[in-house]
Amino acid sequence: MLLIINDTILNFKKDIDKPFVMFLHKERFSHYLDMMELKKHLEKTPCFVAEMKGGNIFYYCEEIINNLTKNFSSTEKELFIQGITLHELFHIKNKMHVFTGEEAIFSEKLVEKELKAFYPRQYAILDLVTLAK
């Protein structure tokens, strides 16, 4: 999983500083989501990014990723991991500071549009998971 994530980050076609990647157990991951004040749907949130003084940190929960991809082929699972990573990379690239629900929705829609345009295969696999919600 880490190899796919790092490869996706290194091959991202936009100029961003390489983020730090962390894997957390579900309980700790949930706690970090709460600390970030992110509106969470824990079972459907496999990763998120936090902007820190030293740079961006990607937090992943392997348990949630495995649950969301349990019926996927290895290729589909790889595309899913790439997709969630690319989703967060676009948030970093866009540098939007979100303070309201309306701004959050705009930010998500923008990232979705960018992902669909530049990475359609990864977008399609994420869309499958979204439709299953």
Residue frames as qw, qx, qy, qz and C-alpha x, y, z in Angstrom:
[[0.000, 0.886, 0.464, 0.000, 0.00, 0.00, 0.00],
 [0.312, -0.798, 0.091, 0.508, 2.78, 2.43, 0.93],
 [0.429, -0.115, 0.587, 0.676, 4.54, 1.79, -2.38],
 [0.197, 0.633, 0.642, 0.384, 1.37, 2.68, -4.32],
 [0.175, -0.927, -0.272, 0.188, 0.88, 5.84, -2.24],
 [0.397, -0.633, 0.281, 0.602, 4.47, 7.03, -2.61],
 [0.393, 0.131, 0.658, 0.629, 4.47, 6.28, -6.35],
 [0.098, 0.792, 0.567, 0.204, 1.23, 8.23, -6.76],
 [0.258, -0.898, -0.073, 0.349, 2.64, 11.22, -4.86],
 [0.446, -0.426, 0.450, 0.646, 5.90, 11.21, -6.82],
 [0.285, 0.225, 0.703, 0.611, 4.10, 11.04, -10.17],
 [0.102, 0.815, 0.495, -0.283, 1.53, 13.75, -9.39],
 [0.517, 0.466, 0.313, 0.646, 1.77, 16.25, -12.23],
 [0.117, -0.929, -0.106, -0.334, 1.45, 19.36, -10.06],
 [0.417, 0.420, -0.490, 0.640, 4.20, 21.06, -8.09],
 [0.635, -0.693, -0.018, -0.341, 3.68, 20.32, -4.40],
 [0.058, -0.576, 0.757, -0.303, 6.03, 19.47, -1.55],
 [0.571, -0.032, -0.816, -0.079, 6.07, 15.75, -0.79],
 [0.611, -0.557, 0.106, -0.552, 3.77, 15.09, 2.16],
 [0.081, -0.306, 0.898, -0.307, 4.52, 12.77, 5.05],
 [0.697, -0.136, -0.526, -0.468, 2.43, 9.57, 5.12],
 [0.211, -0.253, 0.789, -0.518, 1.12, 7.94, 8.30],
 [0.560, -0.231, -0.725, -0.329, -1.00, 4.85, 8.88],
 [0.288, -0.279, 0.537, -0.742, -3.23, 4.88, 11.96],
 [0.035, -0.265, -0.958, 0.106, -5.39, 2.26, 13.64],
 [0.133, -0.596, -0.617, -0.496, -9.07, 2.98, 13.27],
 [0.414, -0.760, -0.441, 0.237, -9.61, 4.31, 16.80],
 [0.402, -0.474, 0.062, 0.781, -6.72, 6.77, 16.55],
 [0.167, 0.227, 0.556, 0.782, -7.70, 7.70, 12.98],
 [0.210, -0.730, -0.608, -0.230, -11.21, 8.49, 14.23],
 [0.436, -0.715, -0.237, 0.492, -9.77, 10.62, 17.04],
 [0.344, -0.218, 0.291, 0.866, -7.61, 12.58, 14.56],
 [0.020, 0.493, 0.622, 0.608, -10.64, 13.19, 12.33],
 [0.335, -0.808, -0.479, 0.072, -12.44, 14.59, 15.37],
 [0.458, -0.558, -0.014, 0.692, -9.45, 16.82, 16.21],
 [0.231, 0.029, 0.462, 0.856, -9.44, 18.17, 12.63],
 [0.356, 0.428, 0.390, -0.734, -13.15, 18.92, 13.08],
 [0.219, 0.129, -0.722, -0.644, -13.89, 17.08, 9.87],
 [0.765, 0.047, 0.178, -0.617, -17.47, 16.03, 9.38],
 [0.008, -0.368, 0.920, 0.135, -16.86, 12.34, 9.36],
 [0.926, 0.064, -0.043, -0.368, -18.41, 9.21, 8.07],
 [0.414, -0.613, 0.671, 0.051, -15.75, 6.98, 9.55],
 [0.756, 0.078, 0.645, 0.074, -16.56, 3.85, 7.54],
 [0.629, 0.694, 0.299, 0.182, -16.35, 5.82, 4.27],
 [0.065, 0.960, -0.267, 0.048, -13.31, 7.99, 5.06],
 [0.957, 0.020, -0.087, 0.277, -10.11, 6.04, 4.26],
 [0.604, -0.050, -0.069, 0.793, -7.71, 8.98, 4.45],
 [0.026, 0.976, 0.213, 0.046, -7.39, 12.72, 4.93],
 [0.582, 0.339, -0.154, 0.723, -4.68, 15.37, 4.79],
 [0.379, -0.864, -0.232, 0.236, -3.70, 17.82, 7.51],
 [0.421, 0.726, -0.135, 0.527, -1.67, 20.97, 6.87],
 [0.697, -0.623, -0.148, 0.322, 0.96, 21.34, 9.57],
 [0.105, -0.929, 0.244, 0.257, 3.83, 23.80, 10.10],
 [0.410, -0.458, 0.707, 0.351, 6.38, 21.26, 8.82],
 [0.211, 0.166, -0.742, -0.614, 4.28, 20.28, 5.80],
 [0.756, -0.055, -0.145, -0.636, 1.27, 18.22, 4.89],
 [0.223, -0.203, 0.935, -0.186, 0.56, 14.87, 6.52],
 [0.655, -0.024, -0.520, -0.547, -1.56, 12.18, 4.89],
 [0.420, -0.196, 0.764, -0.449, -3.35, 9.97, 7.40],
 [0.598, 0.079, -0.656, -0.454, -4.56, 6.58, 6.16],
 [0.642, -0.221, 0.592, -0.434, -6.58, 3.87, 7.90],
 [0.159, 0.252, -0.902, -0.314, -5.71, 0.49, 6.41],
 [0.218, 0.256, 0.896, -0.290, -8.69, -1.18, 8.09],
 [0.430, 0.626, 0.280, -0.588, -11.15, 1.21, 6.41],
 [0.306, 0.551, -0.569, -0.528, -9.37, 0.91, 3.05],
 [0.016, 0.106, -0.989, -0.106, -9.49, -2.89, 3.23],
 [0.319, 0.417, 0.742, -0.417, -13.16, -2.82, 4.19],
 [0.420, 0.665, 0.026, -0.617, -14.07, -0.49, 1.32],
 [0.405, 0.566, -0.605, -0.387, -12.09, -2.57, -1.18],
 [0.545, -0.217, 0.790, -0.176, -12.82, -6.09, 0.11],
 [0.749, 0.403, 0.520, -0.083, -14.64, -7.09, -3.09],
 [0.355, 0.855, -0.260, -0.274, -12.18, -5.37, -5.44],
 [0.912, 0.271, -0.074, 0.300, -9.61, -7.04, -7.64],
 [0.634, -0.402, 0.006, 0.660, -5.98, -6.15, -6.93],
 [0.307, 0.302, 0.326, 0.842, -6.04, -3.72, -9.88],
 [0.245, -0.764, -0.396, -0.447, -9.21, -2.03, -8.61],
 [0.628, -0.692, -0.211, 0.287, -7.75, -1.78, -5.10],
 [0.554, -0.119, 0.133, 0.813, -4.60, -0.15, -6.52],
 [0.079, 0.517, 0.381, 0.763, -6.72, 2.34, -8.48],
 [0.452, -0.792, -0.387, -0.138, -8.71, 3.07, -5.31],
 [0.640, -0.534, -0.084, 0.546, -5.56, 3.78, -3.28],
 [0.378, 0.131, 0.274, 0.875, -4.25, 5.98, -6.09],
 [0.106, -0.667, -0.483, -0.557, -7.63, 7.74, -6.26],
 [0.497, -0.809, -0.302, 0.087, -7.86, 8.59, -2.57],
 [0.593, -0.362, 0.071, 0.716, -4.27, 9.81, -2.63],
 [0.254, 0.316, 0.399, 0.823, -4.84, 11.92, -5.75],
 [0.250, -0.800, -0.479, -0.262, -7.98, 13.35, -4.16],
 [0.536, -0.751, -0.133, 0.362, -5.94, 14.63, -1.23],
 [0.531, -0.100, 0.267, 0.798, -3.13, 15.86, -3.51],
 [0.099, 0.592, 0.448, 0.662, -5.64, 18.03, -5.38],
 [0.403, -0.861, -0.311, 0.014, -6.77, 19.50, -2.06],
 [0.591, -0.497, 0.084, 0.630, -3.14, 20.44, -1.36],
 [0.394, 0.208, 0.425, 0.788, -2.67, 21.88, -4.84],
 [0.057, -0.741, -0.487, -0.459, -5.82, 23.97, -4.61],
 [0.313, 0.022, -0.422, 0.851, -4.77, 25.52, -1.26],
 [0.369, -0.557, -0.320, -0.671, -8.36, 26.28, -0.31],
 [0.049, 0.024, -0.730, 0.681, -8.92, 27.05, 3.34],
 [0.398, -0.435, -0.667, -0.455, -12.42, 25.88, 4.17],
 [0.039, -0.085, 0.556, -0.826, -14.38, 27.53, 6.96],
 [0.604, 0.127, 0.249, -0.747, -18.03, 26.87, 6.06],
 [0.670, 0.174, 0.718, -0.073, -20.09, 23.95, 4.83],
 [0.590, 0.777, 0.120, -0.185, -20.62, 25.74, 1.54],
 [0.131, 0.806, -0.562, -0.131, -16.87, 26.17, 1.05],
 [0.476, -0.276, 0.835, -0.012, -16.32, 22.49, 1.89],
 [0.713, 0.454, 0.523, -0.113, -18.84, 21.41, -0.73],
 [0.442, 0.866, -0.169, -0.161, -17.23, 23.72, -3.32],
 [0.139, -0.672, 0.723, 0.080, -13.77, 22.33, -2.51],
 [0.604, -0.020, 0.796, -0.042, -14.98, 18.72, -2.82],
 [0.673, 0.649, 0.324, -0.143, -16.75, 19.41, -6.12],
 [0.256, 0.869, -0.390, -0.161, -13.63, 21.11, -7.52],
 [0.301, -0.469, 0.829, 0.054, -11.41, 18.17, -6.54],
 [0.685, 0.260, 0.669, -0.120, -13.93, 15.74, -8.00],
 [0.573, 0.798, 0.053, -0.178, -13.95, 17.67, -11.30],
 [0.084, 0.790, -0.597, -0.111, -10.13, 17.76, -11.44],
 [0.487, -0.248, 0.837, -0.028, -9.81, 14.08, -10.60],
 [0.714, 0.468, 0.499, -0.147, -12.34, 13.15, -13.29],
 [0.470, 0.858, -0.140, -0.152, -10.52, 15.27, -15.90],
 [0.128, 0.754, -0.644, 0.014, -6.94, 14.22, -15.16],
 [0.057, -0.242, 0.958, -0.143, -7.32, 10.71, -13.68],
 [0.673, -0.042, -0.220, -0.705, -10.57, 9.20, -15.06],
 [0.681, -0.014, -0.732, -0.014, -9.79, 5.57, -14.09],
 [0.261, -0.048, -0.691, 0.673, -9.15, 6.51, -10.47],
 [0.361, -0.025, 0.120, -0.924, -12.20, 8.78, -10.46],
 [0.687, -0.057, -0.512, -0.512, -14.38, 5.94, -11.75],
 [0.579, -0.106, -0.774, 0.235, -13.33, 3.54, -8.99],
 [0.046, -0.075, -0.515, 0.852, -13.92, 6.20, -6.30],
 [0.483, -0.032, -0.166, -0.859, -17.30, 6.93, -7.87],
 [0.641, -0.129, -0.733, -0.188, -18.21, 3.23, -7.45],
 [0.368, -0.181, -0.707, 0.576, -17.51, 3.50, -3.72],
 [0.159, 0.060, 0.175, -0.970, -19.45, 6.78, -3.51],
 [0.571, -0.087, -0.444, -0.685, -22.46, 5.23, -5.25],
 [0.592, -0.167, -0.785, 0.072, -22.40, 2.37, -2.76],
 [0.038, 0.103, -0.525, 0.844, -22.89, 4.79, 0.19]]
